[in-house]
């Protein structure tokens, strides 16, 4: 009888301890890649109008990420391991450098694609159901200038929104139709011959 009670207690403890963040990260571990359109809204204190950008995001395991900005200007960011290439077609220029630790959006998706846990850089503050989906609030452990990151996922554990709160600004990415895929994506960047390449 004691063994049965102990087993029940253990099952209850493990099920209770499982958070939406845990479920979300387990789901991400099952997939090979993700892709989707996004709307990015940057709001800066003191400015009446936020900046709005439209683009597409592609991420594939183990360590590749491609962000394609389409409006109001074109820019492509390709991350391969610890290297990043930022290509601006209108300026015919590409900057190749070590990946900046300051680019928190890239950092989040890289951690997910490498099957690591977001708990490496965040502590879980709260989880709750909202009209938009399940809100997972994360507090950075060591990120300078970032106060909080809100991750909103749907019931099917797909990313719906990421909102980053800075000292005097917020960056919000909305993903209306993100897809989780069982196949890897061939993410590369073919630069035209007339592009100026700057290595930093």
ABEGO torsion letter per residue (X at the ends): XAAAAAAAAAAAAAAAABBAAAAAAAAAAABABBBEBBBBBBBBBGBABBBBBBBBBBBBOAABBBBBBAOABBBBBBBBEABBBBBBAAAGBBBBBBBBAABAAAAAAAAAAAGBBAAAABBBABBBBBAAEBBBBBBBAABBGBABBBBBBBAAGBBABBBBBBAABBBBBBBAABBBBABBBBBBBBBBAABBBBBX
